[in-house]
Amino acid sequence: MTRARGWRLAVFLFILGFTLNLVGIVSHVVVSSLAKRWFATPLPGAFTTEWYAYSWREFQLDDVLTVTATVAVTVTALALLLGFPAAYVLARRGFPAKNAVLLLYFLPLLIPQMTYGIPLATSLYRYRIGGTIGGVILANLVPMLPLAIFVLLPFVEQISESLEWAARVHGAAPRQVFRRVVLPLALPGLLTAGLLVLVNTVANFELTFLLSGAGSQTLVVALYYAVFAAGMRPIYSVDAMAVIYMAIVLAILVAALRFVRPTQMVFRLGGK
């Protein structure tokens, strides 16, 4: 009994410490983004929203957000368009090298992105694709397509094949079976995969950093340059940019959770 209480207390203290640390970091950035000046006092002496206008103008956030939205939406659409048929085939077909194929698909998720990002960037720059929005989309698609397959696979496995056979027995063509049976039943998986791919694409730094140019930076890369690039920038404007980034990701999550329940993201990794 004493040991059980000790474990519960340890878990409670860990959760409490993690929550306070997270809230403290986020609160510090938010308050700093609204500070007129903030040096050695617990709170700023005056507050202002001028740093948001400054960062929007200085960092050209309208163009950056347009690139971010273009890359994220395109990568998500392509990952679902290519990943769903692949997940369907892997779920429905058995062949001797299936485990090797699955390992090959998931390899970009298992190894650090820099290990294949640098050779990938070298190849794309050689063909003059690097530094463009197309190059950023192709680079992000490398890990996001396996992620979509990884999420969709158990959802497809849970769709009973007998439903497809029953539809065929009643005269449905393969296209009708896909459109009226498989697709509606797989919709929760598609929404879950789309949400995860979208958020991960917006937050993906390494590959986007290696492939982006002056006109193809996403928000996370622009935030990095705002912090570490040459030149003097007020830290308050960088914090304002960070708050904008956090607000966008949070808005995506809140909007997506209206259509996807968190329990749908818990999927089994085993077979049927």
KOLVEXTI-123478 format. One record per residue: residue number from 1; residue in three letters; x, y, z of N, C-alpha, C in turn. Coordinates in steps of 0.1 Angstrom, whole numbers, padded with zeros to 4 digits. Layout:
<rs>
   i  aa   nc1   nc2   nc3  cac1  cac2  cac3   cc1   cc2   cc3
 NUM Ala     X     Y     Z     X     Y     Z     X     Y     Z
...
</rs>
This chain:
<rs>
   i  aa   nc1   nc2   nc3  cac1  cac2  cac3   cc1   cc2   cc3
   1 Met  0008 -0012  0000  0000  0000  0000  0009  0013  0000
   2 Thr  0019  0012  0008  0028  0024  0009  0035  0026 -0004
   3 Arg  0039  0015 -0011  0046  0016 -0024  0037  0021 -0034
   4 Ala  0024  0017 -0034  0014  0022 -0044  0012  0037 -0042
   5 Arg  0011  0041 -0030  0009  0056 -0027  0022  0064 -0032
   6 Gly  0033  0058 -0030  0046  0064 -0034  0046  0066 -0049
   7 Trp  0042  0056 -0057  0041  0057 -0071  0031  0067 -0076
   8 Arg  0019  0067 -0070  0009  0077 -0073  0014  0091 -0071
   9 Leu  0021  0093 -0059  0027  0106 -0056  0037  0110 -0066
  10 Ala  0046  0101 -0070  0057  0104 -0080  0051  0107 -0093
  11 Val  0041  0100 -0097  0034  0103 -0110  0027  0117 -0110
  12 Phe  0021  0120 -0099  0014  0133 -0097  0024  0144 -0097
  13 Leu  0035  0142 -0090  0045  0153 -0090  0052  0155 -0104
  14 Phe  0054  0144 -0111  0059  0145 -0125  0050  0152 -0134
  15 Ile  0037  0149 -0133  0027  0156 -0142  0026  0170 -0138
  16 Leu  0026  0173 -0125  0025  0187 -0120  0037  0195 -0125
  17 Gly  0049  0189 -0123  0061  0196 -0127  0062  0199 -0142
  18 Phe  0058  0188 -0150  0058  0190 -0165  0048  0201 -0169
  19 Thr  0036  0201 -0163  0026  0211 -0166  0030  0225 -0162
  20 Leu  0036  0227 -0150  0041  0240 -0146  0052  0245 -0155
  21 Asn  0061  0236 -0159  0072  0239 -0168  0067  0244 -0181
  22 Leu  0057  0237 -0187  0052  0240 -0200  0044  0253 -0199
  23 Val  0036  0255 -0189  0028  0267 -0188  0038  0279 -0185
  24 Gly  0048  0277 -0178  0058  0288 -0175  0065  0292 -0188
  25 Ile  0069  0283 -0196  0076  0286 -0208  0067  0294 -0218
  26 Val  0055  0288 -0220  0046  0295 -0229  0042  0308 -0224
  27 Ser  0039  0309 -0211  0035  0322 -0205  0046  0333 -0207
  28 His  0058  0329 -0205  0070  0338 -0206  0070  0344 -0221
  29 Val  0069  0335 -0230  0069  0339 -0244  0058  0349 -0248
  30 Val  0046  0345 -0243  0034  0353 -0246  0036  0367 -0239
  31 Val  0040  0368 -0227  0041  0380 -0220  0052  0389 -0226
  32 Ser  0063  0382 -0230  0074  0389 -0237  0070  0395 -0250
  33 Ser  0061  0388 -0257  0056  0393 -0270  0047  0406 -0269
  34 Leu  0042  0408 -0257  0033  0419 -0254  0040  0430 -0246
  35 Ala  0053  0428 -0243  0060  0438 -0234  0065  0449 -0242
  36 Lys  0064  0461 -0236  0070  0473 -0242  0085  0472 -0240
  37 Arg  0089  0470 -0228  0103  0467 -0224  0102  0458 -0212
  38 Trp  0112  0449 -0211  0111  0439 -0200  0125  0435 -0197
  39 Phe  0130  0439 -0185  0144  0436 -0181  0144  0428 -0168
  40 Ala  0145  0435 -0157  0148  0428 -0144  0136  0428 -0135
  41 Thr  0124  0430 -0140  0112  0430 -0132  0104  0418 -0134
  42 Pro  0096  0414 -0124  0088  0401 -0126  0078  0402 -0138
  43 Leu  0073  0414 -0140  0064  0417 -0152  0068  0429 -0159
  44 Pro  0065  0431 -0172  0068  0443 -0179  0061  0455 -0173
  45 Gly  0067  0467 -0174  0061  0479 -0169  0049  0484 -0178
  46 Ala  0050  0480 -0191  0039  0484 -0200  0038  0473 -0211
  47 Phe  0026  0473 -0216  0022  0462 -0226  0019  0469 -0239
  48 Thr  0021  0462 -0250  0018  0467 -0263  0016  0455 -0273
  49 Thr  0009  0458 -0284  0008  0448 -0294  0016  0452 -0307
  50 Glu  0024  0462 -0306  0032  0467 -0317  0042  0457 -0323
  51 Trp  0046  0447 -0314  0056  0438 -0319  0050  0428 -0329
  52 Tyr  0037  0425 -0328  0031  0416 -0338  0031  0423 -0351
  53 Ala  0027  0436 -0352  0028  0443 -0365  0042  0444 -0370
  54 Tyr  0051  0446 -0361  0066  0447 -0365  0070  0434 -0371
  55 Ser  0067  0423 -0364  0072  0410 -0369  0065  0406 -0382
  56 Trp  0052  0409 -0383  0045  0407 -0395  0051  0414 -0407
  57 Arg  0055  0426 -0405  0061  0434 -0416  0076  0431 -0418
  58 Glu  0083  0429 -0407  0098  0427 -0408  0101  0413 -0414
  59 Phe  0093  0403 -0410  0096  0389 -0414  0087  0385 -0426
  60 Gln  0079  0394 -0431  0071  0391 -0443  0062  0379 -0441
  61 Leu  0055  0379 -0430  0047  0367 -0425  0036  0364 -0435
  62 Asp  0031  0374 -0442  0020  0371 -0452  0025  0361 -0462
  63 Asp  0037  0363 -0468  0043  0354 -0477  0047  0341 -0471
  64 Val  0052  0342 -0459  0057  0329 -0452  0045  0320 -0449
  65 Leu  0034  0326 -0444  0022  0318 -0441  0015  0313 -0454
  66 Thr  0016  0320 -0465  0011  0315 -0477  0019  0302 -0482
  67 Val  0032  0303 -0480  0041  0292 -0484  0038  0280 -0474
  68 Thr  0037  0283 -0461  0034  0273 -0451  0021  0265 -0454
  69 Ala  0010  0273 -0457 -0002  0267 -0460 -0002  0259 -0473
  70 Thr  0005  0264 -0483  0007  0257 -0496  0014  0243 -0494
  71 Val  0025  0244 -0487  0033  0232 -0485  0025  0222 -0476
  72 Ala  0019  0226 -0465  0012  0217 -0456  0000  0210 -0463
  73 Val -0008  0218 -0470 -0020  0213 -0476 -0016  0203 -0488
  74 Thr -0006  0207 -0496 -0002  0199 -0507  0004  0186 -0502
  75 Val  0012  0186 -0492  0018  0174 -0487  0008  0165 -0481
  76 Thr -0002  0171 -0474 -0013  0163 -0468 -0021  0156 -0479
  77 Ala -0025  0163 -0489 -0033  0158 -0500 -0025  0147 -0507
  78 Leu -0013  0149 -0510 -0005  0139 -0517 -0003  0126 -0508
  79 Ala  0000  0128 -0495  0002  0117 -0486 -0010  0108 -0485
  80 Leu -0022  0115 -0485 -0034  0107 -0484 -0037  0100 -0497
  81 Leu -0035  0108 -0508 -0038  0102 -0522 -0030  0090 -0525
  82 Leu -0017  0091 -0521 -0008  0080 -0524 -0008  0069 -0513
  83 Gly -0010  0074 -0501 -0009  0065 -0489 -0020  0055 -0488
  84 Phe -0032  0060 -0491 -0044  0051 -0489 -0044  0039 -0498
  85 Pro -0041  0040 -0511 -0040  0028 -0519 -0029  0019 -0514
  86 Ala -0018  0024 -0510 -0007  0016 -0505 -0011  0009 -0492
  87 Ala -0018  0016 -0483 -0022  0010 -0471 -0032 -0001 -0474
  88 Tyr -0041  0001 -0484 -0051 -0009 -0487 -0044 -0022 -0493
  89 Val -0035 -0020 -0502 -0028 -0032 -0507 -0020 -0039 -0496
  90 Leu -0013 -0032 -0487 -0006 -0039 -0477 -0015 -0046 -0467
  91 Ala -0027 -0040 -0465 -0036 -0046 -0455 -0043 -0059 -0461
  92 Arg -0046 -0058 -0475 -0053 -0069 -0481 -0045 -0080 -0487
  93 Arg -0033 -0077 -0490 -0024 -0087 -0498 -0013 -0092 -0489
  94 Gly -0011 -0105 -0490  0001 -0111 -0483  0011 -0116 -0493
  95 Phe  0024 -0113 -0491  0034 -0118 -0500  0047 -0120 -0492
  96 Pro  0056 -0128 -0497  0068 -0131 -0489  0076 -0120 -0483
  97 Ala  0078 -0109 -0491  0086 -0098 -0487  0078 -0087 -0480
  98 Lys  0067 -0090 -0475  0058 -0079 -0470  0065 -0072 -0458
  99 Asn  0071 -0079 -0449  0077 -0073 -0437  0089 -0064 -0442
 100 Ala  0096 -0069 -0452  0107 -0060 -0457  0102 -0048 -0464
 101 Val  0091 -0048 -0471  0085 -0037 -0477  0080 -0027 -0466
 102 Leu  0074 -0032 -0455  0069 -0024 -0444  0081 -0017 -0438
 103 Leu  0092 -0024 -0436  0104 -0018 -0430  0109 -0007 -0439
 104 Leu  0109 -0009 -0452  0114  0001 -0462  0105  0013 -0461
 105 Tyr  0092  0011 -0460  0083  0022 -0460  0085  0031 -0447
 106 Phe  0087  0024 -0436  0088  0031 -0423  0102  0036 -0420
 107 Leu  0112  0033 -0428  0126  0036 -0425  0127  0052 -0423
 108 Pro  0121  0060 -0432  0122  0075 -0429  0117  0079 -0416
 109 Leu  0108  0071 -0410  0103  0075 -0396  0112  0070 -0385
 110 Leu  0121  0061 -0388  0129  0055 -0378  0143  0061 -0376
 111 Ile  0148  0067 -0387  0161  0072 -0387  0161  0087 -0387
 112 Pro  0171  0094 -0382  0171  0109 -0382  0170  0115 -0396
 113 Gln  0162  0125 -0397  0160  0131 -0410  0173  0136 -0417
 114 Met  0182  0141 -0409  0195  0146 -0414  0203  0135 -0422
 115 Thr  0201  0122 -0418  0209  0112 -0424  0205  0110 -0439
 116 Tyr  0193  0112 -0442  0189  0111 -0457  0185  0125 -0462
 117 Gly  0184  0135 -0453  0180  0148 -0458  0191  0155 -0466
 118 Ile  0204  0153 -0462  0215  0160 -0469  0217  0154 -0483
 119 Pro  0217  0140 -0484  0218  0135 -0498  0206  0138 -0507
 120 Leu  0194  0139 -0500  0182  0143 -0508  0183  0157 -0512
 121 Ala  0188  0166 -0504  0189  0180 -0508  0199  0181 -0519
 122 Thr  0210  0174 -0518  0221  0175 -0528  0215  0171 -0542
 123 Ser  0207  0160 -0542  0201  0155 -0554  0191  0165 -0560
 124 Leu  0183  0171 -0551  0172  0180 -0556  0179  0193 -0561
 125 Tyr  0189  0198 -0554  0196  0210 -0559  0203  0207 -0572
 126 Arg  0208  0195 -0574  0215  0192 -0587  0205  0193 -0598
 127 Tyr  0192  0190 -0596  0182  0191 -0606  0174  0204 -0606
 128 Arg  0179  0213 -0598  0174  0227 -0597  0160  0227 -0591
 129 Ile  0157  0217 -0583  0144  0217 -0576  0146  0222 -0562
 130 Gly  0157  0221 -0556  0160  0226 -0543  0159  0242 -0542
 131 Gly  0154  0247 -0531  0152  0261 -0530  0138  0266 -0535
 132 Thr  0130  0256 -0540  0117  0260 -0545  0106  0254 -0536
 133 Ile  0094  0258 -0538  0083  0252 -0530  0081  0238 -0534
 134 Gly  0083  0234 -0547  0082  0221 -0551  0092  0212 -0544
 135 Gly  0104  0217 -0542  0114  0209 -0535  0111  0207 -0521
 136 Val  0105  0217 -0514  0101  0216 -0500  0090  0205 -0499
 137 Ile  0081  0205 -0509  0070  0196 -0508  0075  0182 -0510
 138 Leu  0084  0179 -0520  0089  0166 -0522  0097  0161 -0510
 139 Ala  0105  0170 -0504  0113  0166 -0492  0104  0162 -0481
 140 Asn  0093  0170 -0478  0084  0167 -0467  0076  0154 -0470
 141 Leu  0074  0151 -0482  0066  0139 -0486  0074  0126 -0482
 142 Val  0087  0127 -0482  0095  0115 -0479  0091  0109 -0465
 143 Pro  0091  0116 -0454  0086  0110 -0442  0071  0110 -0440
 144 Met  0064  0120 -0446  0049  0121 -0444  0041  0110 -0451
 145 Leu  0046  0105 -0462  0039  0094 -0469  0039  0082 -0460
 146 Pro  0051  0077 -0455  0051  0066 -0446  0042  0068 -0434
 147 Leu  0042  0080 -0428  0034  0083 -0417  0019  0081 -0420
 148 Ala  0015  0086 -0432  0001  0083 -0436 -0002  0069 -0437
 149 Ile  0007  0061 -0443  0005  0047 -0445  0004  0040 -0431
 150 Phe  0013  0044 -0422  0014  0038 -0409  0001  0040 -0401
 151 Val -0005  0052 -0403 -0017  0055 -0395 -0029  0048 -0402
 152 Leu -0029  0047 -0416 -0041  0042 -0423 -0041  0027 -0422
 153 Leu -0030  0020 -0421 -0029  0006 -0422 -0039 -0001 -0412
 154 Pro -0038  0002 -0399 -0047 -0005 -0390 -0062 -0002 -0393
 155 Phe -0065  0010 -0397 -0079  0013 -0400 -0084  0005 -0412
 156 Val -0076  0003 -0422 -0080 -0005 -0433 -0081 -0020 -0429
 157 Glu -0072 -0025 -0421 -0073 -0038 -0416 -0086 -0041 -0408
 158 Gln -0091 -0031 -0402 -0103 -0033 -0394 -0116 -0033 -0402
 159 Ile -0115 -0030 -0415 -0127 -0031 -0424 -0128 -0045 -0428
 160 Ser -0140 -0051 -0425 -0142 -0065 -0429 -0142 -0067 -0444
 161 Glu -0135 -0077 -0448 -0135 -0080 -0463 -0149 -0086 -0467
 162 Ser -0156 -0091 -0458 -0169 -0097 -0461 -0179 -0086 -0466
 163 Leu -0177 -0074 -0462 -0185 -0063 -0466 -0182 -0060 -0481
 164 Glu -0170 -0061 -0485 -0166 -0058 -0499 -0171 -0070 -0508
 165 Trp -0170 -0082 -0503 -0175 -0094 -0510 -0190 -0093 -0512
 166 Ala -0197 -0089 -0501 -0212 -0088 -0502 -0216 -0077 -0513
 167 Ala -0209 -0066 -0513 -0212 -0056 -0523 -0209 -0061 -0537
 168 Arg -0198 -0069 -0539 -0196 -0074 -0552 -0206 -0085 -0556
 169 Val -0211 -0093 -0547 -0221 -0103 -0549 -0234 -0096 -0554
 170 His -0237 -0084 -0549 -0249 -0077 -0553 -0247 -0068 -0565
 171 Gly -0236 -0070 -0572 -0234 -0064 -0585 -0226 -0051 -0585
 172 Ala -0220 -0047 -0574 -0213 -0035 -0573 -0199 -0036 -0581
 173 Ala -0196 -0027 -0589 -0183 -0027 -0595 -0172 -0023 -0585
 174 Pro -0159 -0026 -0588 -0148 -0023 -0579 -0148 -0009 -0575
 175 Arg -0150  0000 -0585 -0150  0014 -0581 -0162  0018 -0572
 176 Gln -0173  0012 -0573 -0184  0014 -0564 -0182  0009 -0550
 177 Val -0175 -0003 -0550 -0172 -0009 -0537 -0162  0001 -0529
 178 Phe -0153  0006 -0537 -0143  0015 -0530 -0150  0028 -0526
 179 Arg -0159  0034 -0534 -0164  0047 -0531 -0175  0046 -0521
 180 Arg -0183  0035 -0520 -0195  0034 -0512 -0193  0025 -0500
 181 Val -0182  0017 -0499 -0180  0008 -0488 -0167  0011 -0481
 182 Val -0156  0010 -0488 -0143  0012 -0482 -0140  0026 -0478
 183 Leu -0143  0035 -0486 -0140  0049 -0483 -0147  0055 -0471
 184 Pro -0161  0053 -0470 -0168  0058 -0458 -0163  0051 -0445
 185 Leu -0160  0038 -0446 -0155  0031 -0434 -0141  0036 -0430
 186 Ala -0133  0040 -0440 -0119  0044 -0437 -0118  0059 -0434
 187 Leu -0130  0066 -0434 -0129  0081 -0433 -0123  0085 -0419
 188 Pro -0126  0078 -0408 -0119  0082 -0396 -0104  0081 -0397
 189 Gly -0099  0071 -0403 -0085  0069 -0405 -0079  0080 -0414
 190 Leu -0086  0084 -0425 -0082  0094 -0434 -0081  0108 -0426
 191 Leu -0091  0110 -0418 -0091  0123 -0410 -0079  0123 -0400
 192 Thr -0077  0112 -0394 -0066  0111 -0384 -0053  0112 -0391
 193 Ala -0051  0105 -0402 -0038  0106 -0409 -0036  0120 -0414
 194 Gly -0046  0126 -0420 -0045  0140 -0425 -0041  0150 -0414
 195 Leu -0047  0148 -0402 -0044  0157 -0391 -0029  0156 -0387
 196 Leu -0025  0143 -0385 -0011  0141 -0381 -0001  0146 -0392
 197 Val -0004  0143 -0404  0005  0148 -0415  0006  0163 -0416
 198 Leu -0006  0169 -0414 -0007  0184 -0415  0001  0190 -0404
 199 Val -0001  0186 -0392  0006  0192 -0380  0021  0189 -0381
 200 Asn  0025  0177 -0385  0039  0174 -0386  0046  0181 -0398
 201 Thr  0039  0184 -0408  0045  0191 -0419  0047  0206 -0415
 202 Val  0037  0212 -0409  0039  0226 -0404  0051  0226 -0394
 203 Ala  0053  0216 -0386  0064  0217 -0376  0077  0211 -0381
 204 Asn  0077  0205 -0393  0090  0199 -0398  0100  0209 -0401
 205 Phe  0112  0208 -0394  0122  0218 -0396  0134  0213 -0405
 206 Glu  0139  0201 -0402  0152  0197 -0408  0151  0197 -0423
 207 Leu  0142  0189 -0429  0141  0188 -0443  0137  0201 -0450
 208 Thr  0128  0209 -0443  0124  0222 -0449  0136  0231 -0449
 209 Phe  0143  0231 -0438  0155  0240 -0437  0165  0237 -0448
 210 Leu  0167  0224 -0451  0177  0220 -0461  0173  0224 -0475
 211 Leu  0160  0224 -0478  0155  0225 -0492  0149  0239 -0494
 212 Ser  0146  0247 -0484  0139  0260 -0486  0149  0271 -0491
 213 Gly  0143  0280 -0499  0151  0291 -0503  0145  0304 -0498
 214 Ala  0148  0315 -0504  0144  0328 -0499  0128  0329 -0500
 215 Gly  0122  0323 -0511  0108  0324 -0513  0100  0312 -0509
 216 Ser  0107  0302 -0503  0100  0290 -0500  0102  0285 -0485
 217 Gln  0103  0295 -0476  0105  0292 -0462  0091  0290 -0455
 218 Thr  0090  0280 -0448  0078  0278 -0440  0080  0286 -0426
 219 Leu  0069  0286 -0418  0070  0295 -0406  0080  0290 -0397
 220 Val  0082  0277 -0395  0092  0272 -0385  0106  0276 -0389
 221 Val  0109  0275 -0402  0122  0279 -0407  0124  0294 -0406
 222 Ala  0114  0302 -0410  0115  0316 -0408  0117  0320 -0394
 223 Leu  0111  0313 -0384  0113  0316 -0370  0128  0313 -0366
 224 Tyr  0134  0302 -0372  0148  0299 -0369  0157  0310 -0374
 225 Tyr  0155  0315 -0386  0163  0326 -0392  0161  0339 -0384
 226 Ala  0149  0341 -0379  0147  0353 -0371  0155  0353 -0358
 227 Val  0157  0341 -0353  0165  0340 -0340  0180  0340 -0343
 228 Phe  0185  0333 -0353  0199  0330 -0355  0205  0337 -0367
 229 Ala  0197  0343 -0376  0203  0350 -0387  0211  0363 -0383
 230 Ala  0220  0367 -0392  0228  0379 -0389  0218  0391 -0388
 231 Gly  0222  0401 -0379  0215  0413 -0378  0208  0414 -0364
 232 Met  0205  0425 -0360  0199  0427 -0346  0184  0428 -0348
 233 Arg  0176  0420 -0340  0162  0420 -0340  0157  0420 -0326
 234 Pro  0147  0428 -0323  0142  0428 -0309  0137  0415 -0305
 235 Ile  0141  0410 -0294  0136  0397 -0289  0121  0396 -0288
 236 Tyr  0115  0408 -0285  0100  0408 -0284  0093  0405 -0297
 237 Ser  0099  0409 -0308  0093  0406 -0321  0095  0391 -0325
 238 Val  0106  0385 -0321  0108  0371 -0323  0098  0363 -0314
 239 Asp  0096  0367 -0302  0086  0361 -0293  0072  0362 -0299
 240 Ala  0069  0374 -0305  0056  0376 -0312  0054  0366 -0323
 241 Met  0065  0364 -0331  0064  0354 -0342  0062  0340 -0337
 242 Ala  0069  0337 -0325  0067  0324 -0319  0053  0322 -0315
 243 Val  0046  0332 -0309  0032  0331 -0305  0023  0329 -0317
 244 Ile  0026  0336 -0328  0018  0334 -0340  0019  0319 -0345
 245 Tyr  0032  0313 -0344  0034  0299 -0348  0026  0290 -0339
 246 Met  0027  0292 -0326  0019  0284 -0316  0004  0285 -0318
 247 Ala -0001  0297 -0321 -0015  0299 -0323 -0020  0292 -0335
 248 Ile -0012  0292 -0346 -0016  0285 -0358 -0017  0270 -0356
 249 Val -0007  0264 -0350 -0007  0250 -0347 -0019  0246 -0338
 250 Leu -0021  0255 -0328 -0032  0252 -0319 -0046  0253 -0326
 251 Ala -0047  0263 -0335 -0059  0264 -0342 -0062  0252 -0351
 252 Ile -0051  0247 -0357 -0053  0235 -0366 -0058  0223 -0357
 253 Leu -0052  0222 -0345 -0056  0211 -0337 -0070  0212 -0332
 254 Val -0074  0224 -0328 -0087  0226 -0323 -0098  0224 -0334
 255 Ala -0095  0229 -0346 -0104  0227 -0357 -0105  0212 -0361
 256 Ala -0093  0205 -0361 -0093  0191 -0365 -0100  0182 -0354
 257 Leu -0099  0186 -0342 -0106  0178 -0331 -0121  0179 -0332
 258 Arg -0126  0188 -0339 -0141  0188 -0341 -0145  0177 -0350
 259 Phe -0136  0171 -0358 -0140  0161 -0367 -0133  0147 -0363
 260 Val -0122  0148 -0356 -0115  0135 -0352 -0115  0135 -0337
 261 Arg -0120  0124 -0331 -0119  0121 -0317 -0105  0116 -0313
 262 Pro -0100  0120 -0302 -0086  0115 -0298 -0086  0100 -0297
 263 Thr -0097  0094 -0294 -0096  0079 -0293 -0094  0073 -0307
 264 Gln -0097  0080 -0318 -0095  0074 -0331 -0080  0074 -0334
 265 Met -0072  0081 -0327 -0057  0081 -0329 -0050  0070 -0322
 266 Val -0058  0062 -0314 -0052  0051 -0308 -0055  0039 -0316
 267 Phe -0046  0033 -0323 -0048  0022 -0332 -0039  0011 -0328
 268 Arg -0043 -0001 -0332 -0035 -0013 -0329 -0025 -0015 -0340
 269 Leu -0013 -0020 -0336 -0002 -0022 -0345 -0002 -0036 -0350
 270 Gly -0009 -0045 -0344 -0009 -0059 -0348 -0017 -0062 -0360
 271 Gly -0018 -0074 -0364 -0026 -0078 -0375 -0041 -0080 -0371
 272 Lys -0049 -0085 -0380 -0063 -0086 -0378 -0066 -0098 -0368
</rs>
